[in-house]
Amino acid sequence: VGVSLFFMRTLRRLRAAATTAIAASWTQQRLSPFQHSACAQPSAMATKALTWAELSQFATPEPDRVNGPTSSQATLRLFGQREDQVRVILYRDNHAWCPYCQKIWMYLEEKQIPYRIAKVTMFCYGEKEAWYKKIVPSGMLPALSIDGKLITESDEIMWGLEQTFGPLVEGMEGSNVFPLRRLERLLFRAWCDWLCRPHNNSSDASARKQFVAVAQQVGKALDAKGGPYFLGTQLTTADCVFIPYVERMAASLYYYKGYDLKKDVPQIGRWFAALETRSTYIGTQSDYHTHCHDLPPQMGGCYTNNTPEAQSAARHVDEGPYNTIPDCAHDPRSNLAGEVVARVQKHIQNILKANPDGDKDKVDAAIRAALTQVVTGGPCAPPAGSDAALRYIRDRVNVPRDMSIHAGKVFRQALEDSAAMVGKKGGPQIPTRHRRDQDPLAFRL
């Protein structure tokens, strides 16, 4: 009994320390977007990584994915209604990388239309499922079924949802929304021209100028109705149209061009801040690291301009400090440590199997050392020679597929801090022509 009481008191102290440490680290003053510095080496160090049994005491229960906040792990959404009222099936990509899927996902969540989710592999990271190709021979995503009728193409899907369930304030063909849809396509083309083509210094400057000009038009459009959304104080269809690619533009242009879209066009920054007050957006929101490395195979390549600003931004996204990357401005929710531990522990065997380091006992101990930092707020030395294995995981954490954006930042930082204690080796480079290193088959439970 005495040992059990001691153990429980110890866990309570660790939980309190974790809450205090994470809160303190996330309330520190943010660095400027291009500032990068090595993580400071703490003076105290835990001598031994916690066991999985000890770590499990910190894991938070699975959230209510059926009726709770928007979740990338959900397969059924009811919004308090009965399951027999579900008329819609959304077919979206497994990793939450597809921008057109995010558009429909946001729309369904905002309208609170009950729906089922069937997750499908994208060509860039694995083989398309045979069952899906029977339904959609082209394999394109997203697809949506309403009362058994299949619709493809995201605009057609939104049109079908409007006809069945009514518009999200104003419909796709509305007098305010239709011109904004055309503006979004102009912005998309300007982004592709700047990001997805090799440029010399002169042509890069010209492509930047063209993109900025269209982005400023978007800023004026946000001002036109008083903001913070495109049609004023309500989120509408127009916002769902812009969200997916503008989120990816902000990430990729920061990383590859050293350009901060949210800062350069303040109206877009305010729009993102307003979106981040909504659980519907936070649940679908990705981080810069995920986008910057999932876009190249989807877009056919992303080209850096190799300016000092771009090089600094890329280091920032890849190596941290992660809590100062300008990919979100909302405050982190409580108990990030519990979320991280729960998500990692659920998939630990597959994480070990996927890691290229063949010494699974060493990798297991290294992950537990990183998680010990997450829950205690202090460093814990991993096994010697585990730096590459830890950075392999750091580079493959996906938001929101694996965890929420702030939990992802906390976990990435702990992995990098732990790796830095034992060496400078990185894992295999992240592929750019495909992402078969992210094949979901290995992680399906």
Phi, psi and chi 1 to 4 in degrees:
 res  aa     phi    psi   chi1   chi2   chi3   chi4
   1 VAL       -  -43.3  174.1      -      -      -
   2 GLY   -60.1  -42.0      -      -      -      -
   3 VAL   -63.5  -43.4  172.5      -      -      -
   4 SER   -62.4  -43.0  -62.5      -      -      -
   5 LEU   -63.3  -40.9  -71.8  172.4      -      -
   6 PHE   -61.9  -43.3  174.4   77.8      -      -
   7 PHE   -61.6  -44.4 -178.6   63.2      -      -
   8 MET   -66.6  -39.1  -66.3  -53.7  -64.5      -
   9 ARG   -63.7  -40.4  -69.9 -169.3 -168.6  106.9
  10 THR   -60.8  -44.7  -58.8      -      -      -
  11 LEU   -63.3  -39.0  -73.9  174.4      -      -
  12 ARG   -63.0  -41.1  -76.7 -164.0  -68.5  -90.9
  13 ARG   -64.1  -41.3  -73.7 -163.9  -63.4  -90.4
  14 LEU   -64.3  -41.8  -72.9  171.7      -      -
  15 ARG   -60.7  -44.9  -74.6 -165.8 -170.6   99.5
  16 ALA   -62.3  -41.6      -      -      -      -
  17 ALA   -64.2  -39.7      -      -      -      -
  18 ALA   -63.5  -46.0      -      -      -      -
  19 THR   -60.7  -45.3  -58.1      -      -      -
  20 THR   -64.3  -45.4  -57.2      -      -      -
  21 ALA   -65.4  -45.1      -      -      -      -
  22 ILE   -67.6  -41.3  -70.2  175.0      -      -
  23 ALA   -60.7  -41.8      -      -      -      -
  24 ALA   -65.7  -42.0      -      -      -      -
  25 SER   -67.1  -29.8   69.1      -      -      -
  26 TRP   -92.2   -3.7  -72.8   86.7      -      -
  27 THR  -105.4    3.4   52.8      -      -      -
  28 GLN   -65.7  155.3  -70.6  174.7   -7.8      -
  29 GLN   -61.3  133.5 -176.9  176.1   -0.5      -
  30 ARG   -71.3  144.7  -74.6  178.7  175.3  -94.3
  31 LEU   -79.0  163.5  -56.8  177.2      -      -
  32 SER   -65.4  154.8   65.4      -      -      -
  33 PRO   -54.5  -33.5  -27.1   34.5      -      -
  34 PHE  -102.5    3.3  -62.3  121.9      -      -
  35 GLN   -78.0  135.7 -174.3  175.3   -7.0      -
  36 HIS  -140.4  132.6  177.8  -86.2      -      -
  37 SER  -144.5  153.4   61.5      -      -      -
  38 ALA   -66.8  148.5      -      -      -      -
  39 CYS   -66.3  136.7  -63.4      -      -      -
  40 ALA   -65.9  144.8      -      -      -      -
  41 GLN   -86.4  115.0  -65.6  -61.6  -47.2      -
  42 PRO   -64.2  156.5  -17.6   29.8      -      -
  43 SER   -82.8  -29.4   57.3      -      -      -
  44 ALA  -103.5  148.2      -      -      -      -
  45 MET  -139.6  132.1 -175.7  176.1  -64.1      -
  46 ALA   -64.2  140.0      -      -      -      -
  47 THR   -85.9  -20.8   57.0      -      -      -
  48 LYS  -147.0  136.4 -174.0  178.3  179.0 -178.4
  49 ALA   -69.4  144.7      -      -      -      -
  50 LEU   -65.7  150.2  -63.6  174.7      -      -
  51 THR   -76.3  168.2   65.9      -      -      -
  52 TRP   -64.4  -35.5  -74.4  112.8      -      -
  53 ALA   -63.0  -41.3      -      -      -      -
  54 GLU   -68.5  -42.8  -68.7  165.6  -22.0      -
  55 LEU   -63.7  -34.7  -73.6  165.5      -      -
  56 SER   -62.4  -21.8   68.2      -      -      -
  57 GLN   -67.1  -19.6  -58.4  -60.9  -47.0      -
  58 PHE   -93.8  -16.5  -65.1   91.0      -      -
  59 ALA   -65.1  133.7      -      -      -      -
  60 THR   -85.0  151.1   52.4      -      -      -
  61 PRO   -62.6  154.6  -17.3   29.2      -      -
  62 GLU   -58.7  136.1  -67.0  -79.0   -3.1      -
  63 PRO   -70.3  167.1   26.1  -33.5      -      -
  64 ASP   -76.0   99.9  179.7   -0.3      -      -
  65 ARG   -81.3  -13.2  -65.5  174.4 -179.9  165.5
  66 VAL   -87.3  -43.9  175.8      -      -      -
  67 ASN  -121.2   -5.7  -65.2  -61.8      -      -
  68 GLY   -85.2 -161.3      -      -      -      -
  69 PRO   -61.2  159.1  -19.8   31.0      -      -
  70 THR   -52.5  132.3  -55.9      -      -      -
  71 SER  -138.2  134.3  167.7      -      -      -
  72 SER   -72.1  -17.3   66.8      -      -      -
  73 GLN   -88.2   -4.5  -71.6   92.8   42.7      -
  74 ALA   -69.1  147.1      -      -      -      -
  75 THR  -122.0   -4.0   55.7      -      -      -
  76 LEU  -149.8  132.7  174.0   67.0      -      -
  77 ARG  -128.3  124.0  -62.5  -72.6  -74.1  156.7
  78 LEU  -116.4  -25.1  -66.7  179.6      -      -
  79 PHE    55.2   39.4  -51.8  104.3      -      -
  80 GLY    84.0    0.8      -      -      -      -
  81 GLN   -95.3  174.8  -59.4 -172.9   47.6      -
  82 ARG   -81.9  150.0  -61.1 -168.1  -44.3  -89.8
  83 GLU   -64.7  -29.9 -170.0  169.3   -9.5      -
  84 ASP   -73.4   -3.2   60.5    7.7      -      -
  85 GLN   -91.8   -2.5  -65.7  178.0  -57.3      -
  86 VAL   -70.9  124.0  175.2      -      -      -
  87 ARG  -116.6   -6.4  -58.5  168.1   60.1 -170.9
  88 VAL  -122.3  139.0  171.6      -      -      -
  89 ILE  -122.4  125.3  -57.6  172.6      -      -
  90 LEU  -101.1  124.5  170.1   64.0      -      -
  91 TYR  -100.2  110.4  -59.9   91.9      -      -
  92 ARG  -130.4  168.9   72.1  163.1  178.8   85.4
  93 ASP   -75.1  149.0   83.1  -71.9      -      -
  94 ASN   -60.4  -36.6 -173.0   80.7      -      -
  95 HIS   -93.8   -1.8  -68.3   -7.2      -      -
  96 ALA    62.2   35.9      -      -      -      -
  97 TRP   -92.8  -28.9  -71.5    1.8      -      -
  98 CYS   -70.2  119.6  169.7      -      -      -
  99 PRO   -65.5  -36.5   21.6  -31.7      -      -
 100 TYR   -70.4  -31.2  -59.7  107.2      -      -
 101 CYS   -65.7  -40.9  -64.3      -      -      -
 102 GLN   -61.5  -36.8 -174.1 -176.3   10.8      -
 103 LYS   -59.8  -47.2  177.7  166.0   72.3  172.4
 104 ILE   -70.7  -40.2  -54.5  -55.5      -      -
 105 TRP   -55.8  -50.3 -174.3   10.7      -      -
 106 MET   -60.1  -42.5  -91.0  -68.6  -63.0      -
 107 TYR   -61.5  -47.3 -171.8   93.8      -      -
 108 LEU   -62.2  -40.5  -70.3  166.9      -      -
 109 GLU   -67.6  -42.4  -69.1  -71.0  -40.8      -
 110 GLU   -66.4  -39.2  -76.6  -71.3  -24.8      -
 111 LYS   -80.1  -13.8  -72.7  -77.1  -67.6  179.2
 112 GLN    54.4   50.0  -65.3 -162.2  -19.5      -
 113 ILE   -89.6  118.5  -60.4  168.0      -      -
 114 PRO   -57.4  137.6  -23.4   34.3      -      -
 115 TYR  -158.5  157.1   67.0  104.6      -      -
 116 ARG  -100.5  155.2  -60.6 -176.2 -169.5  -81.1
 117 ILE  -120.8  127.0  -57.2   97.5      -      -
 118 ALA  -115.8  122.1      -      -      -      -
 119 LYS   -96.2  137.1  -64.1  177.6 -177.2  177.2
 120 VAL  -128.5  144.9 -177.6      -      -      -
 121 THR   -77.7  136.7  -59.9      -      -      -
 122 MET   -82.8  151.6  -70.8  178.1   73.3      -
 123 PHE   -57.8  -32.4  -72.1  123.1      -      -
 124 CYS   -72.8  -16.9   67.0      -      -      -
 125 TYR  -126.4    5.8   55.4   73.4      -      -
 126 GLY   174.8 -175.7      -      -      -      -
 127 GLU   -84.0  132.6  -67.5  -63.7  -34.8      -
 128 LYS   -64.3  136.0 -166.4   74.2   65.0  174.9
 129 GLU   -63.5  138.6  -70.8   78.7    0.8      -
 130 ALA   -61.6  -38.0      -      -      -      -
 131 TRP   -63.1  -32.8   64.2  -97.6      -      -
 132 TYR   -75.1  -37.4 -174.2   67.4      -      -
 133 LYS   -66.5  -23.5  -72.1 -166.9  -75.7 -171.9
 134 LYS   -70.1  -32.4  -70.7  179.5 -178.8  178.2
 135 ILE   -82.4  -45.1  -59.8  170.5      -      -
 136 VAL  -127.2   91.9 -177.9      -      -      -
 137 PRO   -55.1  -31.8  -27.7   35.8      -      -
 138 SER   -72.5  -20.3   68.4      -      -      -
 139 GLY    77.5    3.0      -      -      -      -
 140 MET   -67.2  151.0   75.6  164.4   49.8      -
 141 LEU  -127.0  151.0  -70.9  166.5      -      -
 142 PRO   -81.0  171.5   34.1  -37.6      -      -
 143 ALA  -135.1  157.3      -      -      -      -
 144 LEU  -144.4  139.1 -172.1  104.3      -      -
 145 SER  -112.5  126.5  171.6      -      -      -
 146 ILE  -117.6  115.7  -56.1  177.3      -      -
 147 ASP    52.2   37.4  -62.4  -31.8      -      -
 148 GLY    87.2   -7.2      -      -      -      -
 149 LYS   -92.6  123.0  179.5 -177.5  177.9 -178.5
 150 LEU   -87.5  137.0 -170.7   72.5      -      -
 151 ILE  -129.7  136.3  -47.6  172.7      -      -
 152 THR  -119.1  174.0   58.1      -      -      -
 153 GLU    71.9  120.5  -60.2  -78.7   -2.5      -
 154 SER   -60.9  -37.8   61.7      -      -      -
 155 ASP   -66.3  -40.5  -77.7   -4.1      -      -
 156 GLU   -65.4  -36.2  -66.7  -62.0  -39.7      -
 157 ILE   -63.8  -46.1  -69.7  170.2      -      -
 158 MET   -63.5  -38.0  -70.9 -174.8   76.3      -
 159 TRP   -62.6  -44.6  173.4 -101.6      -      -
 160 GLY   -63.0  -39.4      -      -      -      -
 161 LEU   -65.1  -40.0  -72.2  168.3      -      -
 162 GLU   -61.1  -43.3  -75.4 -179.4    3.4      -
 163 GLN   -65.8  -30.2  -61.5  -51.5  -60.0      -
 164 THR   -91.5  -41.5  -52.4      -      -      -
 165 PHE  -117.5   -0.1  -59.9  101.0      -      -
 166 GLY    89.8  158.6      -      -      -      -
 167 PRO   -75.9  162.2   28.9  -34.1      -      -
 168 LEU   -88.4   84.5 -176.5   56.9      -      -
 169 VAL    72.1  -63.4 -177.0      -      -      -
 170 GLU  -134.4  141.3 -177.9  175.9  -43.4      -
 171 GLY   -79.1  174.1      -      -      -      -
 172 MET   -58.5  -34.2  -66.0  -80.6  -76.6      -
 173 GLU   -97.1    8.4  -57.5  -63.4  -38.5      -
 174 GLY   -62.7  157.0      -      -      -      -
 175 SER   -65.0  -25.5   59.3      -      -      -
 176 ASN   -90.2  -37.4  -67.5  -60.6      -      -
 177 VAL   -76.7  -40.9  171.9      -      -      -
 178 PHE   -58.6  -47.7 -173.9   73.4      -      -
 179 PRO   -63.6  -31.1   -5.6    8.7      -      -
 180 LEU   -69.4  -34.5  -71.8  169.5      -      -
 181 ARG   -61.8  -40.1  -71.5  170.1   55.8 -159.5
 182 ARG   -66.4  -38.4  -65.9 -170.7  -11.3 -165.2
 183 LEU   -64.7  -38.8  177.8   59.4      -      -
 184 GLU   -61.4  -38.0 -171.4  -89.5  -16.8      -
 185 ARG   -69.6  -34.8  -70.9  -68.2   86.0 -174.5
 186 LEU   -62.5  -44.1  -75.5  175.6      -      -
 187 LEU   -64.3  -41.6 -173.2   67.3      -      -
 188 PHE   -59.5  -45.0  173.8   81.3      -      -
 189 ARG   -66.1  -39.7  -73.3 -166.7  -72.8  -87.4
 190 ALA   -65.3  -38.1      -      -      -      -
 191 TRP   -63.9  -48.4  171.9   59.6      -      -
 192 CYS   -59.7  -40.6  -69.9      -      -      -
 193 ASP   -64.0  -36.0 -174.9   60.1      -      -
 194 TRP   -79.9  -43.5 -170.8   14.3      -      -
 195 LEU   -85.2  -37.4  178.3   68.6      -      -
 196 CYS  -103.8   13.9  -58.8      -      -      -
 197 ARG  -128.7  142.3  -65.5 -177.5 -178.1 -179.8
 198 PRO   -70.0  138.1   22.4  -29.8      -      -
 199 HIS  -129.5  153.1  -70.7  -74.4      -      -
 200 ASN   -89.9 -179.3   56.9   34.7      -      -
 201 ASN   -58.8  -40.3  -70.5  -16.6      -      -
 202 SER   -69.6  -47.7  175.2      -      -      -
 203 SER   -70.5  -30.3   63.9      -      -      -
 204 ASP   -64.9  -42.0 -172.3   81.1      -      -
 205 ALA   -64.3  -38.1      -      -      -      -
 206 SER   -66.9  -42.6  177.1      -      -      -
 207 ALA   -66.5  -37.7      -      -      -      -
 208 ARG   -62.2  -45.2  173.4 -173.6  173.7  127.2
 209 LYS   -59.8  -41.4 -177.9  177.6  179.3 -179.2
 210 GLN   -65.9  -43.7  176.5   61.1   30.2      -
 211 PHE   -62.3  -47.6  175.8   83.9      -      -
 212 VAL   -60.0  -37.8  170.3      -      -      -
 213 ALA   -62.4  -43.5      -      -      -      -
 214 VAL   -70.5  -38.8 -177.6      -      -      -
 215 ALA   -60.3  -37.1      -      -      -      -
 216 GLN   -67.3  -32.6  -71.6  173.1  -15.2      -
 217 GLN   -62.9  -39.5  -69.4 -178.7   48.3      -
 218 VAL   -63.0  -41.4  173.2      -      -      -
 219 GLY   -58.9  -42.7      -      -      -      -
 220 LYS   -65.5  -36.4  -69.2  178.0 -179.1  177.3
 221 ALA   -65.1  -37.1      -      -      -      -
 222 LEU   -67.3  -31.9  -77.6  163.6      -      -
 223 ASP   -75.4  -25.5  -83.0  -17.6      -      -
 224 ALA   -58.3  -36.8      -      -      -      -
 225 LYS  -105.2   11.2  -58.5  -71.4 -175.6 -180.0
 226 GLY    91.8   -8.7      -      -      -      -
 227 GLY    66.2 -176.4      -      -      -      -
 228 PRO   -79.2  -12.0   31.6  -35.7      -      -
 229 TYR   -95.1  176.2  -56.8  112.1      -      -
 230 PHE   -66.4  -32.4  -80.5   96.3      -      -
 231 LEU  -109.6   24.8  -61.3 -170.5      -      -
 232 GLY   111.9 -130.4      -      -      -      -
 233 THR   -88.3   -9.0   58.1      -      -      -
 234 GLN  -106.2  138.0  -71.3 -177.8  -72.3      -
 235 LEU   -74.4  134.3 -174.5  141.6      -      -
 236 THR  -133.6 -176.7   68.8      -      -      -
 237 THR   -50.8  -39.7  -59.3      -      -      -
 238 ALA   -58.9  -41.3      -      -      -      -
 239 ASP   -65.9  -41.1  -60.3  -74.9      -      -
 240 CYS   -61.3  -33.4  -69.7      -      -      -
 241 VAL   -68.1  -41.4  168.2      -      -      -
 242 PHE   -80.0  -32.4  -87.1   87.3      -      -
 243 ILE   -51.4  -54.5  -76.5  167.4      -      -
 244 PRO   -60.3  -49.4  -23.5   34.7      -      -
 245 TYR   -80.1  -31.9  -87.6  117.9      -      -
 246 VAL   -66.3  -35.9  178.2      -      -      -
 247 GLU   -59.3  -42.3 -177.7 -179.3  -64.9      -
 248 ARG   -74.7  -31.7  -73.3  154.7  177.5   79.8
 249 MET   -63.1  -46.9  -68.8  171.2 -165.0      -
 250 ALA   -58.7  -42.5      -      -      -      -
 251 ALA   -68.1  -52.3      -      -      -      -
 252 SER   -70.1  -37.3   58.4      -      -      -
 253 LEU   -72.5  -30.3  -64.5  179.2      -      -
 254 TYR   -63.7  -48.7 -179.1   75.3      -      -
 255 TYR   -72.6  -45.9 -173.8   92.1      -      -
 256 TYR   -94.2  -21.4  -67.1  100.9      -      -
 257 LYS  -123.8   -7.1  -54.7  -66.1 -177.1  179.4
 258 GLY    68.2   28.4      -      -      -      -
 259 TYR  -112.7  126.5  173.3   76.9      -      -
 260 ASP  -100.5   96.9 -168.0  -23.9      -      -
 261 LEU   -61.8  -42.2  174.2   61.0      -      -
 262 LYS   -64.9  -33.6  -62.7  176.7 -173.5  178.3
 263 LYS   -80.7  -38.9 -175.4  176.7  179.7 -179.7
 264 ASP   -72.3  -33.9 -166.9   56.6      -      -
 265 VAL  -118.9   91.0 -174.9      -      -      -
 266 PRO   -57.7  -31.1  -21.8   31.9      -      -
 267 GLN   -62.7  -35.7  -60.3   97.4  -39.6      -
 268 ILE   -69.7  -37.6  -68.6  177.6      -      -
 269 GLY   -60.6  -43.1      -      -      -      -
 270 ARG   -67.9  -35.6  -69.6 -167.7  -69.1  -89.3
 271 TRP   -62.0  -46.2  177.6   65.8      -      -
 272 PHE   -61.7  -40.5  -87.4  111.9      -      -
 273 ALA   -60.8  -39.1      -      -      -      -
 274 ALA   -68.2  -41.5      -      -      -      -
 275 LEU   -59.4  -36.8  -69.6  172.3      -      -
 276 GLU   -74.6    0.5  -70.8  176.2    3.6      -
 277 THR   -88.3   -3.8   66.1      -      -      -
 278 ARG  -109.1  127.4  -47.4  179.4   78.5   90.1
 279 SER   -64.2  -26.7   63.1      -      -      -
 280 THR   -63.1  -40.6   50.6      -      -      -
 281 TYR   -77.0  -45.1  176.6   66.6      -      -
 282 ILE   -57.3  -35.4  -67.8  172.6      -      -
 283 GLY   -69.2  -23.8      -      -      -      -
 284 THR  -102.9   -7.8   73.4      -      -      -
 285 GLN   -71.3  134.4 -177.9 -176.6   20.0      -
 286 SER  -104.8  175.2 -170.7      -      -      -
 287 ASP  -109.3  169.0   66.1   -8.5      -      -
 288 TYR   -62.7  -39.2  -79.7   12.5      -      -
 289 HIS   -60.5  -47.3 -169.6  -74.1      -      -
 290 THR   -59.6  -50.8  -60.3      -      -      -
 291 HIS   -63.5  -42.7  -80.8  -37.2      -      -
 292 CYS   -64.8  -23.1  -67.5      -      -      -
 293 HIS  -108.6   -8.7  -65.3  -66.3      -      -
 294 ASP   -95.6  -16.5   73.2   40.1      -      -
 295 LEU   -74.6  -40.8  -80.0  170.9      -      -
 296 PRO   -51.4  -48.7  -31.1   38.0      -      -
 297 PRO   -71.2  -24.1   23.7  -32.6      -      -
 298 GLN   -77.1  -35.1  -64.9 -174.9   69.2      -
 299 MET   -96.3   -4.9  -57.0  -64.5  -66.5      -
 300 GLY    81.6   18.0      -      -      -      -
 301 GLY   121.6  144.6      -      -      -      -
 302 CYS  -129.7  132.4  -61.2      -      -      -
 303 TYR  -115.2  124.6  -65.2   87.7      -      -
 304 THR   -78.6  153.4 -178.3      -      -      -
 305 ASN   -95.8   -0.4   58.2   12.7      -      -
 306 ASN    57.5   24.9  -77.3  -44.4      -      -
 307 THR   -73.1  160.0   59.4      -      -      -
 308 PRO   -55.5  -36.3  -26.8   35.3      -      -
 309 GLU   -65.1  -42.4  -67.8   83.8    1.0      -
 310 ALA   -67.3  -41.5      -      -      -      -
 311 GLN   -63.5  -41.2  -67.8  173.0    8.2      -
 312 SER   -66.8  -42.1  177.1      -      -      -
 313 ALA   -64.5  -40.6      -      -      -      -
 314 ALA   -63.6  -41.4      -      -      -      -
 315 ARG   -62.1  -40.2  -75.3 -164.4  -55.2  -87.1
 316 HIS   -59.8  -48.3 -168.3 -173.5      -      -
 317 VAL   -67.7  -40.0  169.9      -      -      -
 318 ASP   -79.3  -37.7  -74.6  -19.1      -      -
 319 GLU  -114.8  -10.3  -58.4  171.4   13.2      -
 320 GLY    89.7 -175.0      -      -      -      -
 321 PRO   -66.9  131.4   22.8  -30.6      -      -
 322 TYR   -75.9  -26.3  -61.5  101.1      -      -
 323 ASN   -77.1   -1.8   67.1  -31.4      -      -
 324 THR  -109.4    1.5   60.6      -      -      -
 325 ILE   -67.5  133.7  -63.3  169.9      -      -
 326 PRO   -82.6   46.2   31.3  -36.5      -      -
 327 ASP   -94.7  -11.1   46.9    8.8      -      -
 328 CYS  -156.4  153.5   68.2      -      -      -
 329 ALA  -120.5   -8.0      -      -      -      -
 330 HIS   -77.0  154.4   61.0   87.2      -      -
 331 ASP   -71.2  143.9  -68.7  -28.4      -      -
 332 PRO   -67.9  146.4   24.7  -33.0      -      -
 333 ARG   -77.1  169.2   64.6 -169.4 -173.6 -162.0
 334 SER   -73.4  159.1   62.2      -      -      -
 335 ASN    57.7   49.0 -156.6    3.3      -      -
 336 LEU   -62.5  -35.4  -63.6  173.7      -      -
 337 ALA   -59.4  -42.3      -      -      -      -
 338 GLY   -62.9  -38.5      -      -      -      -
 339 GLU   -65.4  -46.3  179.9 -175.2   -4.5      -
 340 VAL   -59.6  -50.3  172.1      -      -      -
 341 VAL   -60.6  -44.5  171.1      -      -      -
 342 ALA   -61.2  -43.3      -      -      -      -
 343 ARG   -70.8  -41.1  -63.7  -60.2  -62.5  157.3
 344 VAL   -69.0  -44.1  174.5      -      -      -
 345 GLN   -63.0  -35.3 -168.7  164.0   30.8      -
 346 LYS   -61.6  -35.0 -178.5  173.9 -177.9  177.4
 347 HIS  -112.6   15.6  -67.7  -78.1      -      -
 348 ILE   -59.0  -40.3 -175.9   58.1      -      -
 349 GLN   -64.5  -38.7  -66.6  -54.2  -43.4      -
 350 ASN   -72.7  -33.1  -71.4  -33.6      -      -
 351 ILE   -63.5  -42.9  -67.5  170.0      -      -
 352 LEU   -65.4  -42.3  -66.1  172.2      -      -
 353 LYS   -64.5  -36.0 -176.1  169.6   62.7  174.7
 354 ALA   -78.7  -19.4      -      -      -      -
 355 ASN   -71.6  133.6 -160.2  -71.8      -      -
 356 PRO   -68.6  -15.9   21.1  -31.4      -      -
 357 ASP   -74.6  120.4 -170.1  -43.9      -      -
 358 GLY   -75.2  -13.1      -      -      -      -
 359 ASP   -86.7   88.1 -171.9  -18.0      -      -
 360 LYS   -67.4  -32.3  -57.6  -49.3  177.0 -171.5
 361 ASP   -64.0  -40.3  -70.7  -20.4      -      -
 362 LYS   -65.4  -45.1  178.0 -179.6   71.2  177.8
 363 VAL   -64.8  -40.9  179.0      -      -      -
 364 ASP   -57.8  -47.2 -179.1  -80.1      -      -
 365 ALA   -64.5  -36.6      -      -      -      -
 366 ALA   -66.2  -42.0      -      -      -      -
 367 ILE   -64.3  -41.7  -66.6  169.9      -      -
 368 ARG   -64.5  -33.8  -72.8 -172.0  -69.1  104.8
 369 ALA   -63.8  -43.6      -      -      -      -
 370 ALA   -64.1  -41.4      -      -      -      -
 371 LEU   -68.7  -31.0  -68.4  176.4      -      -
 372 THR   -61.9  -39.7  -61.7      -      -      -
 373 GLN   -62.6  -42.3  172.9  175.7  -37.3      -
 374 VAL   -58.0  -44.1  169.5      -      -      -
 375 VAL   -87.7  -23.1  -59.3      -      -      -
 376 THR  -102.4  -20.1   66.0      -      -      -
 377 GLY    81.5   -0.1      -      -      -      -
 378 GLY  -121.0  157.0      -      -      -      -
 379 PRO   -72.4  154.5   27.9  -33.9      -      -
 380 CYS  -142.3  117.8  175.2      -      -      -
 381 ALA   -66.3  128.8      -      -      -      -
 382 PRO   -83.6  173.7   33.3  -35.3      -      -
 383 PRO   -61.6  149.4  -21.3   31.4      -      -
 384 ALA   -58.6  141.6      -      -      -      -
 385 GLY    79.0   12.3      -      -      -      -
 386 SER   -99.4    6.0   61.4      -      -      -
 387 ASP   -60.8  -44.8   42.3  -21.2      -      -
 388 ALA   -65.9  -40.0      -      -      -      -
 389 ALA   -64.1  -40.8      -      -      -      -
 390 LEU   -66.9  -40.6  -72.6  166.4      -      -
 391 ARG   -72.5  -26.7  -69.1 -168.0  173.8  104.0
 392 TYR   -60.4  -44.1  178.0   87.0      -      -
 393 ILE   -68.2  -45.0  -58.6  167.1      -      -
 394 ARG   -51.2  -41.8  176.4 -157.7   69.4 -178.0
 395 ASP   -78.9   -7.0  -68.8  -15.5      -      -
 396 ARG  -121.3    8.6  -74.1  157.7 -178.6   83.1
 397 VAL   -67.3  129.3  173.6      -      -      -
 398 ASN  -116.6  133.5  -92.0 -135.4      -      -
 399 VAL  -115.3  131.1  173.4      -      -      -
 400 PRO   -95.3    8.4   36.7  -37.0      -      -
 401 ARG   -53.7  -46.0 -179.3 -162.7   67.4 -172.1
 402 ASP   -91.3  -39.2  -59.4  -27.5      -      -
 403 MET  -167.6  172.2   55.0 -168.7   71.3      -
 404 SER   -70.1  167.5   65.5      -      -      -
 405 ILE   -62.5  -43.7 -170.1  166.4      -      -
 406 HIS   -72.5  -36.9  -76.3  -59.2      -      -
 407 ALA   -62.6  -39.5      -      -      -      -
 408 GLY   -61.2  -39.6      -      -      -      -
 409 LYS   -64.6  -44.1  -71.3  171.2 -179.5  -75.9
 410 VAL   -61.6  -44.0  167.0      -      -      -
 411 PHE   -68.7  -44.4 -171.4   37.5      -      -
 412 ARG   -57.5  -43.8  -79.3 -167.6 -145.5  -82.5
 413 GLN   -64.8  -41.4 -166.9   64.2   61.4      -
 414 ALA   -64.9  -38.5      -      -      -      -
 415 LEU   -64.2  -44.2  -69.9  164.2      -      -
 416 GLU   -68.0  -44.2  172.5   54.0   33.3      -
 417 ASP   -59.4  -42.5  -70.5  -10.9      -      -
 418 SER   -66.4  -44.4  -61.9      -      -      -
 419 ALA   -61.3  -39.7      -      -      -      -
 420 ALA   -64.0  -22.1      -      -      -      -
 421 MET   -70.5  -24.1  -67.7 -179.3 -153.4      -
 422 VAL  -120.1   -4.0  -69.7      -      -      -
 423 GLY   163.7 -179.8      -      -      -      -
 424 LYS  -112.7    5.1  -61.9 -179.0  179.2 -179.7
 425 LYS   -72.8  138.8  -69.5 -178.8 -179.1  177.6
 426 GLY  -102.7  164.8      -      -      -      -
 427 GLY   -77.1 -176.5      -      -      -      -
 428 PRO   -54.0  143.5  -23.0   32.6      -      -
 429 GLN   -59.6  147.1  -76.6 -166.0  -26.4      -
 430 ILE   -69.4  124.8  -59.7  172.9      -      -
 431 PRO   -62.6  154.3  -16.5   28.9      -      -
 432 THR  -116.8  -21.5   56.7      -      -      -
 433 ARG   -87.6  -21.9  -63.4  177.9   64.4   86.2
 434 HIS  -155.5  172.5   65.3   81.6      -      -
 435 ARG  -131.0   48.6  -71.4  -55.3  -51.8  -87.4
 436 ARG   -66.4  -14.4  -64.6  -61.8  174.2  101.2
 437 ASP   -67.3   -9.5   60.6  -45.2      -      -
 438 GLN  -111.7   21.9  -66.4  -81.0  -71.9      -
 439 ASP   -55.9  122.9 -167.0  -35.8      -      -
 440 PRO   -74.5  -11.7   26.8  -34.6      -      -
 441 LEU   -55.5  -36.6  -80.3  176.7      -      -
 442 ALA   -72.2  -13.3      -      -      -      -
 443 PHE  -114.6    5.8  -70.8   86.2      -      -
 444 ARG   -82.7  126.2  -74.4 -176.2  176.7  147.7
 445 LEU   -93.5      -  -61.4  177.8      -      -
